Amino acid sequence: MDMNTDIYGAIVKIKEKLEGIEGIKTLKIGIEPNISPSDYPIIRIVINKNDLTQSNGWENDIYFSVYFGAKIDEKVGLENIYKYLYDLEREIKNRLHNHQLENSCLIRFERTQSDNDTLKNFKILCSDFKINAVL
């Protein structure tokens, strides 16, 4: 299967689209268990599921999330962390939403969720996306 059209290959293309965002220290596929404070600000790409489309029996719709976060710094303040993260969300959406991968696969933004301020030292947002019809 061509690396440009399979499920993992599509996620690699997503990672490439997110490379070079200013200020991000680490960008990886998957959330490793030992993320350290020195890794922040982070972006992590996680495949949630893939469903067989109804069109031809071979294509998959891929659902994935982009987690992004920053350390909470009392000097910076939580309100400024929110501003930073929603600016980052806009940058991620600008790079991914309505972007077309090979073979007419279209990326669509679906929603962003917050951690609801449940983490003590970090603020994390999660944007969900869908890629339509990947072989």
Backbone as a ProteinNet text record, in pm:
[ID]
protein_1_A
[PRIMARY]
MDMNTDIYGAIVKIKEKLEGIEGIKTLKIGIEPNISPSDYPIIRIVINKNDLTQSNGWENDIYFSVYFGAKIDEKVGLENIYKYLYDLEREIKNRLHNHQLENSCLIRFERTQSDNDTLKNFKILCSDFKINAVL
[TERTIARY]
84.6	0	89.3	55.3	131.4	131.2	250.5	263.6	179.8	148.8	73.6	-76.1	-124.9	-268.9	-316.2	-227.4	-273.7	-300.9	-356.5	-399	-279.9	-176.6	-61	6.9	15.1	74.3	-1.2	-133.6	-212.8	-179.4	-160.9	-127	13.6	104.8	238.6	228.2	142	120.1	63.8	-24.8	-78.4	36	122.1	236.7	322.9	347.5	428.1	362.6	230	158.4	172.3	192.8	201.8	345.1	442.2	581.3	609.6	692.5	735.8	646.3	546.3	464.5	552.6	557.5	646.3	616.6	723.8	713.6	687.2	652.8	624.9	757.7	772.3	896.5	894.1	778.9	772.3	642.3	655	543.5	561.2	464.1	475.8	341	346.7	227.5	213.8	99.8	75.5	113.8	53.2	82.4	160.9	288	372.6	345	368.2	331.6	419.6	537.2	630	660.5	558.3	580.1	629.8	739.5	796.6	763.7	773.2	748.3	836.5	956	1045.9	1000.3	902.3	847.7	748.8	697.7	593.5	652.4	577.4	447.1	454.1	347.7	343.2	230	248.2	138.8	152	40.2	35.8	-81.6	-57.6	-159.4	-198.3	-326.8	-374.5	-485.1	-467.6	-573.2	-678.2	-803.3	-911.2	-979.7	-1009.2	-1073.1	-1071.7	-1094.7	-1120.6	-1239	-1327.1	-1448.3	-1445.4	-1490.9	-1504.8	-1615.5	-1586.1	-1688	-1788	-1899	-2002.6	-1980.5	-1880.8	-1867.7	-1815.6	-1705.4	-1651.4	-1603	-1612.8	-1573	-1424.7	-1346.1	-1202.2	-1155.7	-1225.9	-1183.4	-1224.2	-1141	-1167.4	-1180.7	-1271.6	-1272.1	-1189.5	-1094.8	-1006.6	-1045.4	-1066.1	-1093.7	-969.1	-920.1	-800.7	-812.2	-732.8	-731.8	-592.4	-589.1	-463.8	-470.8	-387.9	-377.4	-267.7	-292.6	-189.1	-201.7	-86.7	-91.7	33.6	23.6	132.9	135.7	252.1	265.3	195.9	132.8	73.4	183.7	204.2	306.9	236.4	252	182.5	223.8	345.8	391	316.7	288.6	216.8	67	14.9	-127	-210.5	-313	-399.1	-471	-515	-583.8	-492.9	-366.3	-272.2	-241.9	-244.7	-228.3	-346.5	-468	-585.7	-568.9	-527.4	-508.6	-407.8	-294	-190.6	-247.9	-321.6	-372.2	-478.9	-563.3	-663.1	-600.7	-491.2	-413.9	-352.5	-303.1	-246.2	-354.3	-473.4	-583.6	-610.7	-613.7	-637.4	-527.8	-403	-291.9	-307.7	-342.7	-362.4	-477.2	-589.6	-702.7	-664.8	-591.1	-549.2	-463.4	-385.2	-298.2	-370.3	-478.2	-542.4	-682.1	-768.3	-908.2	-918.1	-991.1	-1012	-884.8	-781	-661.1	-688.1	-641.1	-662.6	-533.8	-541.6	-430.9	-439.3	-347.3	-350.5	-482	-514.8	-634.8	-763.5	-767.6	-888.4	-934	-847.5	-883.1	-886.9	-999.6	-1019.6	-1021.9	-945.8	-942.8	-1046.9	-1127	-1230.3	-1217.7	-1218.1	-1221.8	-1361.3	-1370.8	-1501.4	-1529.6	-1433.3	-1457.7	-1327.5	-1328.7	-1219.4	-1278.4	-1211.6	-1253.7	-1143	-1181.3	-1088	-1071.3	-962.8	-944.6	-1023.8	-1098.2	-1182.7	-1102.9	-978.3	-890	-873.2	-872.5	-857.9	-712.4	-620.5	-479.7	-416.5	-333.8	-278.8	-176.9	-85	26.6	25.7	-74.5	-77.6	-218.7	-227.4	-355.6	-350.4	-446.8	-450	-582.7	-575.3	-693.6	-680.2	-792.5	-793.4	-888.8	-834.7	-916.6	-935.8	-1059.4	-1093.8	-1110.8	-1059.3	-1064.6	-1108	-1148.6	-1184	-1120.3	-1062.4	-1013.1	-1109.1	-1163.6	-1260.3	-1190.7	-1230.2	-1199.4	-1051.6	-984.4	-844.4	-839.5	-762.2	-747.7	-657.7
-117.9	0	124.5	220.4	344.7	419	463.4	535.1	662.4	717.2	842.1	822.5	697.5	679.1	587.1	518.4	430.9	511.9	448.6	519.1	581.5	504.2	560.7	667.6	644	742.5	874.3	867.8	990.5	1067.1	995.2	1061.1	1120.5	1054.5	1111.3	1242.6	1246.6	1371.1	1480.7	1443.9	1540.6	1597.3	1510.2	1554.2	1651.2	1619.3	1708	1844.6	1847.3	1975	2059.5	1995.4	2067.6	2102.9	2050.7	2081.1	2228.7	2283.4	2420.8	2524.6	2480.3	2577.9	2640.8	2771.5	2845.2	2815.5	2790	2771.7	2630.1	2538.7	2400.5	2328.6	2266.8	2194.9	2052.2	1984.4	1845.8	1820.7	1748.8	1710.6	1563.5	1481.7	1336.5	1275.3	1156.4	1074.2	987.9	995	919.4	997.8	958.6	1021.4	921.3	947.8	859.6	879.4	776.2	785.3	878.8	909.6	987.5	1123.4	1198.8	1334.5	1417.3	1486.8	1564.8	1712.6	1789.4	1933	2001.3	1947.4	2008.8	1984.4	1894.4	1868	1975.8	2054.3	2153.7	2282.4	2350.8	2323.7	2203.8	2125.4	2000.9	2002	1913.8	1870.7	1719.6	1649.8	1505.5	1472.1	1380.4	1337.8	1194.4	1170.3	1039.5	993.7	875.3	815.3	759.1	801.1	753.8	630.3	633.7	518.3	539.3	431.7	441.2	351.7	404.5	333.9	310.6	194.9	165.6	253.7	321.3	404.7	316.8	375.6	302.1	307.3	384.3	409	290.4	230.4	122.9	1.1	1.8	-113.3	-121.2	-26.9	-25.9	99.6	209.3	336.2	347.5	417.1	440.8	589.5	625.7	758.2	747.7	838.3	835.5	949.3	916.2	1015.8	1026.5	1149.7	1168	1295.7	1301.8	1418.4	1478.2	1608.5	1680.2	1741.2	1686.4	1740	1844.9	1956.5	2058.8	2125.5	2156.9	2210.7	2286.2	2353.2	2434.2	2420.9	2448.1	2453	2578.3	2565.9	2682.5	2752.7	2877.9	2959.2	3074.4	3080.8	3185	3325.1	3340.1	3470.9	3510.9	3412.7	3437.9	3453	3371.3	3375.6	3284.1	3227	3131.2	3193.9	3318.4	3382.8	3392.3	3422.9	3429.8	3291.9	3188.6	3050.9	3015.6	3051.6	3029.3	3099.5	3225.3	3299.2	3228.3	3188.2	3117.8	2991	2911.9	2784.9	2804.6	2904.9	2926.4	2989.5	3062.7	3105.9	2983.7	2890.4	2766.4	2683.1	2678.4	2606.1	2663.5	2795.5	2859.5	2821	2820.2	2781	2636.9	2546.9	2405.7	2392.9	2459.6	2454.2	2511.1	2621	2680.3	2584.5	2503.4	2408.6	2281.3	2244.1	2115.6	2124.5	2212.1	2213.4	2243.4	2158	2165.3	2143.3	2088.4	2052.3	1919	1908.6	1787.5	1706.4	1580.9	1487.3	1424.6	1334.3	1265	1188.9	1158.1	1080	1143.9	1276.4	1351.9	1335.1	1290.1	1278.6	1418.5	1454.5	1588.2	1582.9	1673.5	1683.2	1785.5	1749	1839.5	1853.6	1977.8	2006.7	1975.2	1915.5	1884.6	1960.8	1963.9	2031.1	2042.5	2132.8	2140.8	2126.3	2046.5	2023.6	2070	2110.9	2155.6	2047.9	2058	1969	2017.2	2125	2181.9	2220.8	2260.8	2304.4	2199.1	2072.4	1964.8	1929	1971.4	1941.9	2053.4	2015.3	2113.8	2206.6	2153.8	2232.9	2255.4	2202.4	2209.8	2243.1	2302	2328.6	2259.5	2171.1	2091.4	2115.3	2134.9	2135.6	2020.3	1976.3	1864.6	1897.7	1904.7	1929.1	1798	1769.7	1647.9	1679.4	1588.8	1601.7	1469.3	1477.2	1358.4	1371.2	1261.4	1253.4	1162.7	1211.1	1134.5	1047.9	921.2	830.1	807.6	742.5	703.6	556.9	524.6	384	310.3
0	0	0	-75.5	-86.5	46.7	92.3	218.9	221.3	106.2	100.7	114.9	105.9	109.1	220.2	291.4	398.8	525.1	625.8	746.4	818.9	846.1	915	829.6	700.3	610.1	612.4	624.8	633	760.8	871.5	998	991.7	923.8	904.3	826.7	726	650.4	741.4	833.4	929.6	1014	1062.5	1142.5	1062.6	937.9	853.1	837.8	828.2	815.8	942.4	1057.6	1184.1	1223.7	1151.1	1183.8	1162.8	1250.1	1235.3	1300.4	1376.9	1449.4	1556.5	1555.4	1644.2	1791.1	1866.9	2010.9	2057	1966.7	2006.1	2028.2	2146.4	2177.1	2124.4	2135.4	2088.8	2012.8	1902.2	1816	1784.1	1825.7	1806.5	1773.8	1715.2	1695.4	1820	1885.7	2008.4	2132.3	2243.5	2372.2	2456.5	2470.7	2548.8	2697.9	2780.3	2922	3005	2958.8	3040.7	2980.8	2945.1	2895.9	3013.8	2993.7	3103.9	3086	3193.1	3182.2	3078.2	3055.2	2956.2	2812.4	2791.8	2658.2	2613.3	2706.9	2677.5	2624.8	2538.6	2477.9	2381.9	2381.8	2306.3	2203.9	2104.4	2016.7	2004.9	2023.8	2005.9	1913.7	1820.8	1724.6	1759.7	1780.1	1821.9	1727.1	1670.6	1588	1683.2	1664.8	1751.2	1695	1567.2	1502.6	1353	1280.5	1138.1	1106	1022.3	982.4	832.9	791.6	650.1	592.5	481.7	418.8	345.8	310.1	237.2	86.3	41.3	-102.2	-180.9	-137.5	-220.6	-142.5	-12.5	67.2	96.6	50.1	75.7	147.4	129.5	187.2	333.9	411.6	553.1	580.1	669.7	727.9	855.9	872.7	989.3	1082.2	1206.7	1309.6	1396.3	1412.8	1494.6	1575.7	1681.9	1768.5	1771.4	1785	1804	1943.5	2033.5	2168.8	2168.4	2234.5	2244.7	2380.6	2438.3	2572.2	2609.4	2723.7	2776.3	2927.7	2984.4	3129.8	3180.1	3294.7	3358.9	3436.9	3404.6	3468.4	3538.8	3671.4	3747.2	3702.6	3654.6	3606.7	3480.1	3395.3	3270.6	3297	3385	3419.3	3332.2	3391.4	3321.2	3202.2	3215.7	3103.6	2981.1	3001.3	2889.2	2831.9	2915.8	2865.8	2776.2	2818	2733.4	2598.4	2601.4	2476.5	2387.5	2445.6	2369.8	2306.5	2384.4	2332.9	2225.4	2238.7	2133.5	2008.9	2024.9	1907.5	1839.3	1920.6	1867.9	1798.7	1857	1793	1653.9	1643.9	1513.7	1414	1458.3	1370.2	1324	1414.7	1378.7	1278.6	1304.8	1211.6	1076.1	1074.6	947.1	866.2	933.8	863.2	820.2	891	863.6	802.3	852.2	807.2	657.7	588.6	443.9	362.5	426.4	352.1	282.5	160	83.3	77.7	122.6	108.1	-31.1	-59.1	-188.1	-205.2	-325.4	-359.1	-307.2	-304.9	-269.7	-125.3	-36.8	105.1	165.4	223.9	277.7	429.9	495.4	641.1	684.1	783.4	833.8	985.4	1032.9	1175.5	1226.6	1346.3	1404.2	1533.5	1626.9	1754.9	1833.2	1933.3	2029.9	2169	2250.1	2387.9	2482	2600.1	2702.4	2808.7	2884.7	2999.3	3120.2	3103.8	3209.9	3333.9	3311.2	3420	3529.1	3490.2	3588.5	3615.3	3529.4	3550.1	3632.4	3727.6	3820.2	3754.7	3676.6	3625.5	3475	3405.8	3260.5	3213.6	3095.7	3030.9	2895.8	2870.6	2747.8	2676.3	2544.8	2459.3	2361	2306.8	2213.2	2099.2	1977.7	1859	1784.1	1749.2	1676.5	1528.6	1445.9	1301.1	1239.5	1114.2	1036.6	899	852.9	715.4	640.1	531.7	453.4	349.2	345.7	235.2	209.4	304.2	286.4	248.5	145.5	104.1	200.3
[MASK]
+++++++++++++++++++++++++++++++++++++++++++++++++++++++++++++++++++++++++++++++++++++++++++++++++++++++++++++++++++++++++++++++++++++++

